[in-house]
Amino acid sequence: MQNSDGIERVAQAAATIKANIGRVLVGKDDVVELLLAAVFSGGHVLIEDVPGIGKTTLARSLASSLGCIFKRIQCTPDLMPSDITGIHYYNQKSSEFEFRAGPIMAQVVLADEINRATPRTQSALLEAMAEHQVTIDETTFPLPAPFMVIATQNPIELEGTFPLPEAQLDRFLIRLRLGYPNEAEEEEMLVRFEGADPLADLKAVSGAQEVVEFQNAVQKVYVDPVLRTYLIRIVQATRKHPEVELGASPRASMGLYRCAQALSAIRGRGYVTPDEIKALAPFTLSHRVILHSQARLRERTPDSIIGEILNQLEVPV
């Protein structure tokens, strides 16, 4: 499809998907837009927020709207890597070893409370997230396309959890927070769920093959060399900041670049503007930035550092 036609289709599909998810989730249009930017740029999402906000509902609504195979993994300390990837077992009837696929063999995988799984189990997701394949007993299995991991974690409860290592965090394209609804949104939620669960009746408004086409289309969104330099300066600034111990990686640069292309297409434009880069920088970079201990003692946060960098750098016109 032509680039302009492709961008138009992406924008129309994004609007339809947002409206469909909006039938279930109340007042989270900005979060859904960021989530779709991750979908169309082929990235993974970490949702960090308190229980009961709607993290699981958002993931299920997205999978239903996209018409994708959805699997949920409830992470616990006794969860084994084979519980995620699958196992070879001996079938006594056929007298042969057969493969039983794990929940990772899906298109949208929800890893609920990922920080409750042990590091060994968390690492089972690394190959899948990075290479879209899993290796089991020296046999490599490709994962279906599109493939996306949506992981959730509770930032409040720390007892019995295993914080995600930097290598695992770097695999997530963006980190989101849903936040509490306001009074009007919470009332609307109660009215909406008064009868039947709207999630149970949610129909697909797109398809897996269409999502793959959209992912290819957004890669053709134009990025001016001046904006490319601006993006690189933002990432470089995280590595040079005096309060930062570990700055954003080159993978973060690529993720921000692809995500900006996707967000521009969702907004109906075939070119990226500084607005997309500034809007996405906190969500794509903050979880990849590690501060010095003294900065943390002063209650500085990665989000505040990213905001400071964006304010200091000159925005290209």
N, C-alpha and C positions, 0 to 999 in steps of 0.2 A: 504494500500500500504506500502511496505517496506520503511524504513527511507531514504535510499540512493536514491531509486526511487522517493520518495516524494520530496526530495530536488532538484533532477534533474528536476522534473516537475515544481516546483516553479520557478527555475532559467529560464527555457525555457519560461514559461508563462510571467514572469516579462520582459524578453527581447522582447517578442512579443507585450506586452502591451505598453512598452516604445516606441517601433518603431511606434505603431499605434497612440499614443498620439503625437509623433514627427511629424506626418503628419500635425498636426494643430498648435502645439506650437513649436516655434523655439528656439533651444539652451538652453533648461532647463532640460537636462538629469539628472543632480544631484538632482534637485528639485523633478522630477518625481520619482526617485529612493527612496528618503525619503518618498514621498507620498505613494508609494507602500509598503514600510516598515510599515507604519501606517496601511494600509489596511490589510496586512497579519498578523499583530499583534492585529487586532481588535480595533484600537484606533481611536480617532477623531483628526481633524487637524484645527488649526487656522492659516489663511494666513493673514498676516499684511503687507500691502503695499499701495502705492499711487494708485489712480484710473487709469484705462486704461492699467494696466500692463499685464492683462490676467488671473486674479484670477477666474472669472466666467467661462472663456473658459477652464481653466484647470479642474475645477470640472465637467463640462459637458462632456469633452473629456474622463475623467476617467470613469464616469458612462456609457457612450456609449461603451467604450472599454470592460468594465466588463459585459455588458449586464444586468445591474441592473436598477431597477425602480428609476428614478431621479425626485426629486421635488425641487423647488426653493422657498424660503421664502424671500421676500423683507422686511427687518426690517425697521419700521418707528415708531415714537413716539406714534402713535395711534393704533399700532398693539396690539391686545388682545391675551391672552393665548389661548382662544378658537379658534382663527384664525390659530393657529399652531396645536393644538391637535385634534380639531373637536368638534362637538356639537350633542346633541340629539334634534331633532325638531319634531313637531307634524305634521304628514301627514294627511291632511283632507280627502283624498280619502280613505285611509285605516283605518282612525280613530285610529291610533296607533302612538306612538313615535318611531322614527327611528334614527339611528346613521349615521351622515355624517362625514366621516373620513377627518381629516386635512392633510396637506402636510407632517406632521411628519411620516405618515404611508407609508414610502418609504424605499429604501435601501441605497441610497446616497442622503442626504438632504443638500442643500446649504442654509445656513443662511447668506444672503448677508447683509453686514454692520450691524453686530449683535449689535454693540455698539450704534446704533440709537434706538434700542428697549428699553423700560423701564425695570427696574429690575424685575418687576412682570412678564413681558413677557419672559425675559431672563431665569427666574427660571423655566418656562414651559419646557425648554430643559433639565433641570438637571436630572429629573427622567429618561427621554428617553436615555440620554447619559450614565448614570450610570448603569441602570438596564435593558435597552432595552425593556421598557414597558412604557405605559402611563395610568394614572388613570383618568377617566372622570365620574363624578357623581357616585362615588363609584364603578364603573366598571373598571376593569383592562384589557387593551388590549395589548397582546404581539406584538412587532414589528417584521417585517420580517428579516430574516437573509440572508446575512450579513447586518449589520446596521452601518452607518457611517455618522457623521455630519462634514461637511466642512464649517467653518465659516470664514467670511472675515471682516476685519475692516480697516479703513483708519486712520493711526497714525497722520496725519497732521491736519485734521479738528476736532476740539474739541467742537465747538459750537453746541448745540443741541444733544450731545451724552451722554451716560451713561456708564462710564468705567466698564468693566467686573470685578466683585468682585473676590477675591482670590479663593473662592469655585468653581466658574464657570471656571476660568482659569485652575484650577487643573484638571478639567475633560478632558482637551485637552492633548492628548499624545505628540504632537509636535507642535511647532510654526514655520512657514516658512515665508521667504521673497523671492519674485521672483526677484526683481531688474530689472533695465533697460537693454534692449538688447544692445549689441555693434553695431557698424556701419554695419558690415557684416550681423549680425543676423536681424537687422531691415530692411535691403534691401531685404533679403530672405523672410521676412514676407510680404513685399509689393508685391513681385513677386507671392508668394503663394496665396495671397488673391486677386490677380488681376482679376481672373475669378470668378467661383462659390466658395461659402464658403465651405472649406474642412470639416468643422465640420458637415455640413448637410449630407454629404455622408459617415461619419465615421461609420464603422460597428463594431459589437461586436466581439472580438477575444477570449473571455472567457465567463464564465457563473457564475451565483450566487452560484450554488451548488459547482462549482470548487473552488470558492473563500473560501467557508467554509472548503473544504478539505485542501486547502493551509494553512489556519489558524491553522488547527489541525496539519499539517505536521511540521510547523515551531516551534511548541512547543517542538518537539523532538530534536531540534538542541542542541548539547552538549555544555555546559558551564563549563569549568574547575573551581574547587573550588577556585583556586588562582585568576582567573578573577572575580569570584563572590565577593571575598573579595575586589578586586580593585574597582569594581563598588560601593560597599557599602561605601568605604572610600571616594570616590568622593562625594557621596550624603551627608555623614556625615560632610565633610569639608565645605559644604555650610551652615550648621547649626552652625558651630563653627567660621566662618570667622568674624573678628571684625567689618567689615563694613556691615554685613548682619543682618537685623532685623528678617526676617522669612526665614528659609532655605527650601530646597526641602522636600516634604512629602514622606512617605513610598509608596504612590501611584506612585510617581515619580521614585522610585527605581524599582518597578515592571514594570512600563512603559519602562524604559531604558533597563531593562533585556529582556523583550519580543521584543522590537524593535531591539535590537542587534541580537537576534536569527533570526528575520525576515530578517534583512539586510544581515546577513551571508548566509541565504538560497538563497536570491536574487542573491548574488554573487557566488552561486554554491558550497558553503561549508557547511558541516554538523557540523561545530564547530565554536564557536565565537573566534575572536582574539581581542587583545587590540585596534586594528585599528577601529573596529566597535563601541566600547564603546566610544573612544575618538571622533570619528566623530559625534556620536549622542548626546553626553552630552550637547552641547550648545543648540540643538534644543528641547531636552526633559526637561531641567532643568531651563533655563534662565527665562522663563515666570512664573516659580513658586518661584523665588527668589525675595524677597523684601528688598531693601537696606535702611539703616538708612538715615535720611534726610541730615545729614552732608556729607555722601558719594555722594548723588545725587547732592548736591551743588558743590562738587568737580568734577562733570560731570563723575562720575564713573557709569558704567552700569553693569547689571547682566551678560552680555556676557563677559565683561572684567574680572569679578570675576571668572566665570567658566574657562576662559582661563588661568588665574593665578593659579587656583587650579590644572588644568591638567598639567601645567608646573612644579609645585612643587612636585606633587606625583610621586613616582617612578613607572615606567611602568613595570609590570611583564614580564619576558622573558619566 
